[in-house]
Amino acid sequence: MASLLAYLEYFFAGYAALTVFFYMLSLVIPKAAFAARSLASYIALLASTMFGVFISIAMRLVGWTHSAQWATGRSFKYLMALLTGITFVVEDPKDTLNSLRPAVFVGNHQTELDVLMLGCMFPKHCSMTAKSSLKKTPFLGWFMTLSGCIFINRVNTKDARNVMAGAADEIRSKRQSVYLFPEGTRSYAKEPSLLPFKKGAFHLAIQAQVPIVPCVVANYSHVFSIKGFEFNAGTVPVKVLDPIPTAGLTAADVDELTRTTRELMLKELVELTARVRGQALPAAKHTNGAVKASGVDMKVAA
């Protein structure tokens, strides 16, 4: 046991020294900041994950299971601000994050740094969704189970409606909100844009008869870009848009709901990014006041 502790002590001391070295080197070679902040981010994520396991157990014991992901996310937010100088600032004009429950929150998905975005804006009584097979994954699966993650069984399913049926029941019974990325994958876009939306989140909201809440993150390729080896300190805004009601909607309305939500988010993404960059808004094609958007498919976003 003593030898293990000694090994861990040497490891973390070396890790910290290497991180500081790259930060110092970045004063001469700016690209070294990518290595420095990457190392700092990994250790912050590790520390927050370990904290998450313990806080999930504690919150489960006192009946606050569904706020465990919120608590874990906030710990990551403060560690990242301290170690990397990066944070996301939430603009929530109607205090939707604190006042609306349950709901299906949807957001644009840019890079791995979206984990920090979730840590900064994740509301209480909200969780991510995950494949049910992840329950058996050591540590990760345990944390997800303990923190009230909503698991989706994708085995032998034919469409998004079937996949989301069980999750919708859980949202209603537990009044548990969920957050999904309807693009389904990271875009790594350098300019404000959205990939085609998958329909799973919208089937889920309609089946549960809860509002869709679009959350738009300004394009932050100037802060973090894997291809460009950019990883800089900075503040990125996140805008929470007005909830979109689904009461009375049916599966027949999914296509229209998906399309209009994507149009609203794309319009806000362009405007928010232009404001951050101090640019004039680019000319855009509109249909009834909304930016034109294209393409959705039936794959489930999770």
C-alpha positions as CSV (number, residue, x, y, z in Angstrom):
1,M,0.0,0.0,0.0
2,A,2.8,2.4,0.9
3,S,4.5,1.7,-2.4
4,L,1.3,2.4,-4.3
5,L,0.9,5.7,-2.6
6,A,4.5,6.6,-3.3
7,Y,4.0,5.7,-7.0
8,L,0.9,7.9,-7.1
9,E,2.7,10.8,-5.4
10,Y,5.6,10.6,-8.0
11,F,3.1,10.4,-10.8
12,F,1.1,13.4,-9.9
13,A,4.2,15.4,-9.0
14,G,5.6,14.6,-12.5
15,Y,2.3,15.3,-14.1
16,A,2.0,18.7,-12.5
17,A,5.6,19.6,-13.3
18,L,5.0,18.7,-17.0
19,T,1.9,20.8,-17.1
20,V,3.7,23.8,-15.6
21,F,6.6,23.2,-18.1
22,F,4.2,23.5,-21.1
23,Y,2.5,26.5,-19.6
24,M,5.9,28.2,-19.3
25,L,6.9,27.1,-22.8
26,S,3.7,28.6,-24.2
27,L,5.1,32.1,-23.3
28,V,7.7,31.5,-26.1
29,I,5.9,28.9,-28.3
30,P,2.1,29.7,-28.1
31,K,1.1,26.2,-29.5
32,A,2.5,24.7,-26.3
33,A,-0.6,26.0,-24.6
34,F,-2.5,23.2,-26.3
35,A,-0.5,20.6,-24.5
36,A,-0.6,22.5,-21.2
37,R,-4.3,22.9,-21.1
38,S,-4.9,19.4,-22.4
39,L,-2.9,18.0,-19.5
40,A,-4.7,20.3,-17.0
41,S,-8.1,19.3,-18.5
42,Y,-7.4,15.5,-18.1
43,I,-6.5,15.9,-14.4
44,A,-9.5,18.1,-13.8
45,L,-11.8,15.5,-15.4
46,L,-10.2,12.7,-13.4
47,A,-10.6,14.6,-10.2
48,S,-14.2,15.5,-11.0
49,T,-15.1,11.9,-11.9
50,M,-13.7,10.6,-8.6
51,F,-15.7,13.4,-6.8
52,G,-18.7,12.4,-8.8
53,V,-18.7,8.8,-7.6
54,F,-18.6,9.8,-3.9
55,I,-21.1,12.7,-4.2
56,S,-23.5,10.4,-6.1
57,I,-23.4,7.9,-3.3
58,A,-23.9,10.6,-0.7
59,M,-26.8,12.2,-2.6
60,R,-28.4,8.9,-3.2
61,L,-28.4,8.3,0.5
62,V,-30.3,11.6,1.2
63,G,-32.6,11.3,-1.7
64,W,-31.0,13.8,-4.0
65,T,-29.9,11.4,-6.7
66,H,-31.0,13.5,-9.6
67,S,-28.8,16.4,-8.7
68,A,-25.6,14.4,-8.6
69,Q,-24.7,15.2,-12.2
70,W,-25.3,18.9,-11.5
71,A,-22.9,18.8,-8.5
72,T,-20.2,16.8,-10.4
73,G,-20.5,19.2,-13.4
74,R,-20.1,22.3,-11.2
75,S,-16.9,20.8,-9.6
76,F,-15.5,20.4,-13.2
77,K,-16.5,24.0,-14.0
78,Y,-14.5,25.5,-11.1
79,L,-11.5,23.2,-11.6
80,M,-11.3,24.1,-15.3
81,A,-11.6,27.8,-14.6
82,L,-8.8,27.5,-12.1
83,L,-6.5,25.3,-14.2
84,T,-7.2,26.4,-17.8
85,G,-8.9,29.8,-17.6
86,I,-11.8,28.6,-19.7
87,T,-15.5,28.8,-18.7
88,F,-18.9,29.1,-20.3
89,V,-21.3,31.9,-19.2
90,V,-25.0,31.0,-19.4
91,E,-27.5,33.6,-20.7
92,D,-30.9,32.4,-19.4
93,P,-33.3,35.4,-19.6
94,K,-36.4,33.6,-18.3
95,D,-34.5,31.5,-15.7
96,T,-35.7,28.4,-17.6
97,L,-32.9,26.1,-16.2
98,N,-34.1,26.7,-12.6
99,S,-37.8,27.0,-13.2
100,L,-38.8,24.4,-15.8
101,R,-39.0,20.7,-14.9
102,P,-39.1,18.2,-16.6
103,A,-38.0,19.2,-20.1
104,V,-35.8,17.9,-22.9
105,F,-32.8,20.2,-23.3
106,V,-31.1,20.1,-26.7
107,G,-27.8,21.8,-27.7
108,N,-25.3,22.0,-30.5
109,H,-22.3,19.7,-30.2
110,Q,-18.9,21.1,-31.2
111,T,-16.0,19.3,-29.5
112,E,-14.9,17.4,-26.4
113,L,-15.0,20.8,-24.6
114,D,-18.8,20.5,-24.5
115,V,-18.2,18.4,-21.3
116,L,-17.2,21.7,-19.7
117,M,-20.2,23.5,-21.2
118,L,-22.5,20.9,-19.5
119,G,-20.6,21.4,-16.3
120,C,-21.3,25.1,-16.4
121,M,-25.0,25.1,-17.4
122,F,-26.4,21.7,-16.4
123,P,-29.5,22.3,-14.2
124,K,-30.5,20.3,-11.2
125,H,-32.8,17.3,-11.7
126,C,-31.3,16.7,-15.1
127,S,-29.2,13.9,-16.6
128,M,-27.7,12.7,-19.8
129,T,-29.0,9.7,-21.7
130,A,-26.8,6.7,-22.4
131,K,-26.9,3.2,-24.0
132,S,-28.2,0.6,-21.5
133,S,-25.1,-1.5,-22.2
134,L,-22.9,1.2,-20.4
135,K,-24.4,0.1,-17.1
136,K,-21.9,-2.7,-17.0
137,T,-18.9,-0.5,-17.6
138,P,-16.7,-0.3,-14.5
139,F,-16.6,3.2,-12.8
140,L,-18.4,5.0,-15.7
141,G,-21.4,2.7,-15.6
142,W,-21.5,2.9,-11.8
143,F,-21.4,6.7,-11.8
144,M,-24.1,6.9,-14.4
145,T,-26.4,4.5,-12.4
146,L,-25.7,6.2,-9.1
147,S,-26.3,9.7,-10.5
148,G,-29.7,8.9,-12.1
149,C,-28.7,8.7,-15.8
150,I,-31.6,7.6,-18.1
151,F,-30.6,4.5,-20.0
152,I,-32.0,3.7,-23.4
153,N,-32.2,0.2,-24.7
154,R,-31.3,0.2,-28.4
155,V,-31.4,-3.6,-28.9
156,N,-33.8,-4.8,-31.5
157,T,-35.4,-1.4,-32.1
158,K,-36.6,-0.3,-35.4
159,D,-37.1,3.4,-35.0
160,A,-36.6,6.3,-32.7
161,R,-40.1,6.1,-31.2
162,N,-39.5,2.6,-29.9
163,V,-36.1,3.5,-28.5
164,M,-37.4,6.5,-26.6
165,A,-40.6,4.9,-25.1
166,G,-39.0,3.7,-21.9
167,A,-37.1,7.0,-21.4
168,A,-40.3,9.0,-21.8
169,D,-41.9,7.0,-19.0
170,E,-39.0,7.6,-16.7
171,I,-39.0,11.4,-17.4
172,R,-42.7,11.5,-16.5
173,S,-42.5,9.3,-13.4
174,K,-39.4,10.9,-11.9
175,R,-39.9,14.5,-13.3
176,Q,-36.4,14.1,-14.6
177,S,-35.1,16.4,-17.4
178,V,-32.6,15.2,-19.9
179,Y,-30.0,16.8,-22.1
180,L,-29.3,15.6,-25.6
181,F,-27.2,16.6,-28.6
182,P,-29.5,16.1,-31.6
183,E,-26.6,16.4,-34.1
184,G,-25.5,13.0,-32.7
185,T,-21.8,13.7,-33.1
186,R,-19.3,16.5,-32.8
187,S,-19.2,19.0,-35.7
188,Y,-15.6,20.4,-35.1
189,A,-16.9,23.4,-37.1
190,K,-14.7,26.5,-37.4
191,E,-17.7,28.6,-38.3
192,P,-21.2,28.7,-36.9
193,S,-23.1,25.7,-38.4
194,L,-25.2,22.7,-37.4
195,L,-25.2,19.1,-38.7
196,P,-28.5,17.6,-39.6
197,F,-30.6,16.8,-36.5
198,K,-31.5,13.3,-35.5
199,K,-35.1,12.8,-34.3
200,G,-34.7,10.9,-31.1
201,A,-34.8,13.9,-28.8
202,F,-38.0,15.2,-30.4
203,H,-39.7,11.8,-30.3
204,L,-38.8,11.7,-26.6
205,A,-40.2,15.2,-25.8
206,I,-43.5,14.4,-27.6
207,Q,-43.9,11.0,-26.0
208,A,-43.2,12.5,-22.6
209,Q,-45.3,15.6,-23.5
210,V,-42.6,17.9,-22.1
211,P,-41.2,21.1,-23.6
212,I,-38.1,21.2,-25.8
213,V,-35.6,23.7,-24.6
214,P,-32.9,24.7,-27.2
215,C,-29.5,25.7,-25.7
216,V,-27.1,27.4,-28.2
217,V,-23.4,27.6,-27.6
218,A,-21.5,30.2,-29.6
219,N,-18.8,28.8,-32.0
220,Y,-15.6,28.6,-29.9
221,S,-13.1,27.4,-32.4
222,H,-10.9,30.4,-31.4
223,V,-10.7,28.9,-27.9
224,F,-10.4,25.2,-28.7
225,S,-9.6,23.5,-32.0
226,I,-8.0,20.1,-32.3
227,K,-7.1,20.5,-35.9
228,G,-5.5,23.9,-35.3
229,F,-3.9,22.8,-32.0
230,E,-5.6,25.8,-30.3
231,F,-6.5,25.7,-26.6
232,N,-6.7,29.2,-25.2
233,A,-8.2,30.8,-22.1
234,G,-11.5,32.4,-22.7
235,T,-15.2,32.8,-22.0
236,V,-17.9,31.3,-24.2
237,P,-21.6,32.3,-24.0
238,V,-24.4,29.8,-23.9
239,K,-27.9,31.1,-24.7
240,V,-31.0,29.3,-23.4
241,L,-33.9,29.9,-25.8
242,D,-37.6,29.9,-25.0
243,P,-39.2,26.5,-24.3
244,I,-41.1,24.9,-27.2
245,P,-44.3,23.2,-25.9
246,T,-45.1,19.8,-27.1
247,A,-48.5,19.3,-25.4
248,G,-51.0,17.8,-27.9
249,L,-48.3,16.9,-30.5
250,T,-48.0,13.4,-31.9
251,A,-45.4,11.4,-33.8
252,A,-46.8,13.0,-37.0
253,D,-45.4,16.4,-35.8
254,V,-41.8,15.2,-35.2
255,D,-40.5,16.3,-38.6
256,E,-41.8,19.8,-38.2
257,L,-40.7,20.1,-34.6
258,T,-37.2,19.0,-35.5
259,R,-37.0,21.4,-38.5
260,T,-38.3,24.5,-36.6
261,T,-36.1,23.8,-33.6
262,R,-33.0,23.5,-35.8
263,E,-33.8,26.7,-37.6
264,L,-34.2,28.6,-34.4
265,M,-30.9,27.2,-33.0
266,L,-29.0,27.9,-36.3
267,K,-30.3,31.5,-36.4
268,E,-29.2,32.1,-32.7
269,L,-25.9,30.4,-33.3
270,V,-25.0,32.7,-36.2
271,E,-26.1,35.8,-34.2
272,L,-24.4,34.7,-30.9
273,T,-21.1,33.9,-32.7
274,A,-21.1,37.2,-34.6
275,R,-21.6,39.1,-31.3
276,V,-18.8,37.2,-29.6
277,R,-16.5,38.0,-32.5
278,G,-17.6,41.6,-32.9
279,Q,-18.7,41.0,-36.4
280,A,-21.7,42.2,-38.4
281,L,-24.4,39.6,-39.0
282,P,-23.9,37.9,-42.3
283,A,-26.7,37.9,-44.9
284,A,-28.9,34.8,-44.5
285,K,-31.8,33.3,-46.4
286,H,-35.0,33.3,-44.4
287,T,-38.3,31.6,-44.7
288,N,-41.0,33.3,-42.6
289,G,-38.2,34.8,-40.5
290,A,-36.2,31.7,-39.9
291,V,-32.8,30.7,-41.3
292,K,-33.2,27.9,-43.8
293,A,-32.0,24.5,-42.5
294,S,-31.8,21.2,-44.2
295,G,-31.9,17.5,-43.4
296,V,-33.0,15.4,-40.5
297,D,-32.8,11.7,-40.1
298,M,-34.3,8.9,-37.9
299,K,-31.3,7.9,-35.9
300,V,-31.4,8.4,-32.2
301,A,-29.3,11.1,-30.6
302,A,-27.9,10.2,-27.3
